[in-house]
Amino acid sequence: MIRPVADFSIALSDVAELIGAKVDTESKIIVTGITQKDSNVEAGDIFLAIPGIKVHGANFIEAAKERGAVAIVTDAKGAEKSLGLPTLVVADVRSAGALIASSLYASPTRDLASIAITGTNGKTTVTTLLYQIFESAGRDTGLIGTVETRIGAEVLKSSRTTPEAADLQALVATMRERHMRHLVMEVSSHAIALKRVQGSHFAIVGFTNLSQDHLDFHGDMESYYTTKSQLFTYEYADSAVINIDNSFGSRLAGECQIPVISLSRSSAEAQWHFTQIHNVASGSEISIRGTGGILIESKTQLIGGYNLDNLLMAVAIAHESGIDAIELATVIPALTGAPGRLDPVNIGQNFKALVDYAHSPDAVENVLRAAREFTDGKIIAVLGCGGDRDSSKRSLMGAALAQGCDIAVFTSDNPRSENPETILKEMIQNLSVSEPSRVIEDRATAIEYAVSCAAAGDTVLILGKGHESGQEIKGVTTPFDDRLYLARAIEAKK
């Protein structure tokens, strides 16, 4: 957990008043930190004993107390295990913790030009592009996302797309302390639902798209959309940039409480749109029309229509944040995508080989459509579905794979606690898989087979894990980087 060097403190009595709880002690306790993880507790911290799906955080109160926790915030059930520490009882521990953390660290997101991006696909790429644009313009920037966290030039590994509320507020306070001018971050639907961004406020929030994913958590698409739309309110943001090409984006633009700037790949009705996209060997020559009639003409090395959507959003937000159109035109050719997003692996072979994080039906369809644009020969794609996640999308992902490529290889992703064979059966339940397409459970073998099928002019795509460096099977994560295994397979083929 990253914390600012400067001291922050708040009286426990003020904490109680803030969250509407009673203090069960007369002592004058001063709180200097907050965390939900017992191993991160430092002397003077409040420990958030959050009720979990499998385990209640109250089970870790003793460990938190030993490390110096001075008070507990929990629900009625957790209060039964308070072990004599002052305990503030609330109905929603996550919400209370978010408000405490924001107050303790003096609302750090408001002191940076903070930008949040949400949507099913594209969050990582948009935030990565914005980080590159701001840094190129000499604006020190903090980045929080799926792949990595950055505080200026310092790179940290991310454990989840959006950190827990206490960690998030401490991290942004550290960015403020180190004089970051901007914050660009991904906000997942889980983060919104679980109150991780409550107490945060953004200058701009961006909406990329919405397609089927996470229905194991949200239940249905309407609930998924409703959760995302919470971010587009005055509680969280001053203004919104919304891609209206997606039906949910168009709906959100009409329902949004805050001022909206619209963007579209092709519709001139949007405030930001392309007036020209000309594909060339190394990317695309583009013309972008923006607010006030500005015109940005440039060239991008990003490939695929959906990556042009991501670029358009990043350019629009950057301009709305004060980056001049001429400067944007200059920097666009140097912009690169996020790690594991159409990430090329090239060791001199006569076919294209790429790794992508696509792990939803829409993302699989989009990346295969993009590959068709630059492939003269066959498209050979490897895909698995993660275990302990939305099972309703598996057959849809399988169908998207089969329809979008010439040789489909169905394999294992991160099966987690599930049986890989069960996941594969669900992927291909409505399909007839025949040679040269195959079902190969072992991912390394599947990658080797895909490469063995490749000839000059073909494209090999390894989908689903992208930047990930491990594979989780039965609770054990072993090293597995698709980019490395793909390179090994290509080398072995030579």
N, C-alpha and C positions, 0 to 999 in steps of 0.2 A: 504494500500500500504506500503510495507516494503522498507525503504530507509537506505543507509549506514549512520553511524554517522559522518564520515569525510565529510568535505565540498568539493563540486565540483562546478566548475563554468566555464562559457564560454561566451565570448563577443557575443552580439546579431549580431554584424557585421560579426563575424566568422561563426555564425550559418547561416546567409544569404548566405555567400560564399559557405558553405558546401552544401547547398541544391539548390543553383542556384536561389535564390530569391533576391528581392530588399528590403532594409530597408526603411520604410516610415518615418523615423525620424532621426534627427542629434544627438540625445542624446546618451551618452555612457552607454548603458544598459548592465548590467551583469546578465546572466541567471544562476540560481543555481539549477534548477530542471525542470522536464517536466512530464506532465500527460495528458491523454485524458479524465479524469473524473473530472468534476467540483468540486465534494465533496472532492477530494484528493488534490486540489490545495493548495500549500503553497506559502508564499511570495517569490517572485523571480522566480516563475515558468513560463515556456512557457505552454500555454494551446493549445492542439491540437483539433481544431474544425473539427472533421472528418464527412464527409457526410455519414449518415447511410441509411439503407434500408427504415426505416420508419421516422426517425427524423434526422435532420442535427445537428451536434454538435454545430453549431453556436448559436442555441437556448439557450445554456448554457454559453455563453460568459459573460453575465452580472454577473452571479453567480461566475464565475471564476475570474472576475475582482474584485469583492467584497472581495474575499478571498486572493487577492494579486498577481494575474497573471500580469506579466510585458509585455507580448507580446503574439500574437496569430499566429499560423500557420494553414492556412486553404486554401480552394480553392476559386475560384472567387465568387461563390455564397455565401460562408460563410463570405467573406470579406465585404459584404454589411452590416453585423451586427457587425463590429469590435468595435463599441462604443468608438472610439478614441484611442484604444490601438495600439501600433506599430504592424502592420500586415504583415506577410510574406506569399505571395500567391504562391501556388504551384499546379501542376496538380494532384499529388498523395500525399495526406496528410499522409497516413500511411507510405509510403516509407520514406518521409522526416522525420517523427517523429522517425522512427527506427534508421535512420542515426544520428540524433541529440542525441538520448539517448545513443547510443553506443559511440559517440564521447565525450559526457559530462562525462560519467562514465569510460572513458579510456579503452574501449574494454575489459570488465571483463571476457568474456568467453575465451579469449586467455591466461589469467593468471591462469586459472584452467585447469586441464586435463579434458576437457569437452567432454561429450559423449551424443549424441542424438539418440533416437530410434523412427522410424516411421514405419507405416504399418497399415493395417486395424485392426488386432487383435494381442494381445501379448505385446503391448507397456508397459502397466502398470506392467505386470509380469516381463518382462525383466529388466526394470529399478529398480523394487523392489529387484530382485535378485542381481543385480549389487550393489545396495546400501548395502545390507547385506554382500556381499563378501568384499567390500572395508572397511566397518566398522569393520568386523571381522579381517581384516589384519591391523587394526590400522590406517587406512587412513580416516581422517575426510572428510565427503562427503555431498554435497548438493543434494537434490532430488526434482524434479519438475514434477508433474504428475496429472492425473485425480483424484485420491483419496486424495492425500495429498501432501504437500510441507514440506521438512525437511531441516533444517540447522544444520547438526550434529544431536544432540539429540532433538533439538527443533522441535515440530510438529505444522504445521499450516494447516488450511483447505484450499483446492484449490477451486477456483471458476470456473476454466475451465482447460482443459488439458494443453494448452500452454498459458501463460499470454500474455497480450498485450505488445507490444515492450517496451514502457516506463517502465512498471511494471517489465518486465523481466530483463532489463538491471540494474535497481535499485536493484532488488532481487539478481542477480548474483554478483553485486558489494558488497552487504552486505555479501554474502558468502565469497568473497575474503577477505573482511575486517576481517571476523571471522576465517580466515586461513583454509578454506576448501581446501583440496587438489584436490578433484574431484567434478565434477558436472555431474549427470546423469539425463536426462530429456526426457520427451515424446514430440514429435513434431507432431501435427496433420496436416492433409492436409489443413484444414482451416487456420492454423497458417502460413503455407507456402504461401498460396494464398493471405492472408491478411497482409503479410509482417511483421508478429510478430517476426520472427527470422532474418530478414534482419539486417546486422551489427554484427551478431553473427558468431563465427567460432568455429568448433569442431575438436578435435583430431581424433575422430572416429564417424561415423554415421552408424547406423544399420538399416537394412530393414528386417522385419519379414515376411510379406506376403501381398497380396492385393486381396480382394474379394468385392463383391457388397455392397456398403454403400455410403451414402452422395451424391447420384446422384441427389438429389434435388438441391445441391449446384454446383456440377461439371458438370452435364449434362449427361456424359457418362463415361464409364470405361477408355477410352483413355485419356480423360482430367484429370481424377482422377490420372491415372498413371503418366502423364506428370507433374502434380503438385508435386507429391511425388518425382519424379526423380530430380527436381530442387535442392534438398538437397544434391544430390550426385555429387557435382561440387566443384571445387577449391574455389569458392566464399564462400562456407560454411564449407568445411571439408578437412582434410589431407588424410584420408583413409576411406574405407567402409568395413563393414562386412555384407554379404548378404546371406540370405537363398535361395538357388537355387531350392528347391523342388517345390516352387510355380512358375507357368509359367512367371508371371510378375517379380519375383525375378531373374529367369534365364535370362530373357531379359535384366533386369537392369544390371546384372553382365557383360553382353556383351557390353552394351552401356555406362557404367559408365566412366566418365572422370578421376576419381581418382583411386589409387591402390585399388584392391579388394581382400578381404579374403572371400572365399566361405565356406558355411556350408550346411550340408544335414543330415537328419535323417538316411539315408540308403546308399547314393551313396559314394563309396570310392574315387570317382573323386574329391569330395570336400575336401578342405584343413582341415576342421574340420567335423568329422562325428562319428557316433556311430559304434563300432565294435561288441557291445553286448548290448542287452536290455533284461533283464530277469525279468519278473514281479513276485513280491512276495507279500505277504499279505499286507505289509505296504508301498508299492511303487515299486521301480525297482532297481535291481542291474545293473550297467552300466559300460561300458568301452568306453572311448572317445579317438579317435586318432586326434591329432592336428598338427599344423605346426611344421616342423622340425622332425616329427615322434614321438613326445612325446605321451605318453599313460597315461591317467588318469582313474584309476579304483576306483569306489566309489559306494555309494548307495544313492538314493534320495527318499524322501517321497512324492514328487510331483506325481500326477496321471494324466494319459491321454497322448496320443502321442503328442498333440500340446504343452503340458507343457514341454515335453522333448525337443521340438524344442526351446522353450523359454529358458530352462536351458542351452542348447548347445550354444545359442547365448551369454548368459551372461558369460559362462565359457570362450568362445573364446575371447570376448572383455576384460575380466578381465586378461587373460593371455597376450594378446597383450598390456595390460596396465602395465605389469610388475609383476603380481601375479604369484608366482611359482606354478608349476604343483602339487607338493606335498602338498602345502598349500591348493590348490583348492580341492584336493581329501579329505582333512581333513574337510573342511568347507561345502562341498556339502550336507552331510546328515542332517545338521542343517538348511538348507535353506527352507523357507516356501513361499508359494505363496502370492500374493497380496490380500488384503481384498476384499471379494465379488467375488473372482475367485475360483470356486469350493470350496467354504467356507463351511465346515461342521457344522451342528447344531446337537449336540448329548446331549440328556438329558436322556440317558438310554434306548431308544427305540430299538426294534429288527429289524429295517430297517435303511438304510442310508438316510440321509436328507442333501441336499446341496443347496447353493445359488450361482448363477453365473450371471455375467454381460452380457452374450451372447445376442447381439442385432443386429446381421447380419445373413443372411442365412448360411454362412460358419461357423460362430461361433456356431450357434445352432446345426448344423450337427456335428461339432467336439466334442462338449461337450456331446452330446447324444451317439456318438460313444465311447467316453472315458468311459461313464457310463456303457456301455454294457460290457466293459472289466472287471469290478469289480462287476457286478450285477448277482446274481444267479436267482433272481426272475423277477418281472415286473419292468419296468421303467415307472414312472408316472411323467409327466412334465407339468408345468404351464408356459405359455408364453403370453405376450402381445406385442404390437408394439407402439412406441411413436408417439404422434401427432405432427403435424407441422414439420415433418421430411420426409425423402425419402419414399414416399408411394409405389414406384415401388418394394420395397423389401418385402412388407407385405405378399403377396401371397406366395412368395418364403420361407419366414420364417414359414408361416403356414404349407406349404408342408413339410419342414424339420422337424417340430415338429411331424406332423402326421406320417411320415415315420420312424422316429427315436425312437419312444417310444411306449409303449403298451397302455397307457391311456394318451390321450392328452387333456389338459384343456386350452382353449383359453380364455384369460381374458384381462383386461385393464392394461396398463402400466402407462405412463404419457400422458394422452390424450391432455393436454395443451388446446389449443383453439378449438380443434376438438371434434366432437361428438363420444364418445367411440363406439357406435353401428356401425357407419360408418367404423371405423377402423377394428372392428371385422368382418364385412361383407367382407372387402377386404382381411383379413387374410384367411378366409375360403371359398372364392368365387369359388375355384375349388375343394372343398373337400365335402365329405359326412360325417358329424360328427354324429356318433351314439354311444349309450351307450356301455361301461361306459365312453367314452370320452364325453366331454360337453363344451358348451360355457357358461361361467359365467362371466358377466361383472364386478361385484364387486371383486376386487383382494383378499381381505381378505377372502371372502366366497370361492373363487376359491382355495386358499391355504388350507382352512379347508377341502374342498371336496377331494383334492389330498391326504391329510394325511389320511382321512377316508378310502380311497381305499387301503392303504398300509398294507402289511402283512410282516411276517418275511422273510428276504432275498431280499426284494424289495428296490428300490431306488426312492426317491422323489426329483425332481429337480425344483427349483423355478428360472426361467430365466428372464433376461432382465434388472433388476435394480441393482443387485449386491450390491455394497457398499452404494448405495444411501439411504438417510434417510428420504426422503420426496416424496410425490406424487403430481404432479401439475395438477390441474383441473380448467379450466376457469380462469387462472391467479392467482389462490390461491394454495399455496403449504402447504399441511398438513403433519404432521409427519407420515411416513410410512417406516419401515425398514423390508424388507423381512425376515431377520434373526429372528427378534423379533416375527413377526406374525407366522412364521413357528414353532418357539419354543412354542408359545402359543397353536397352533393347536395340536402339539404333546402332550403337557401336558394335554390338554382337552381329548385326545383320550385314555390316560392311564386308 
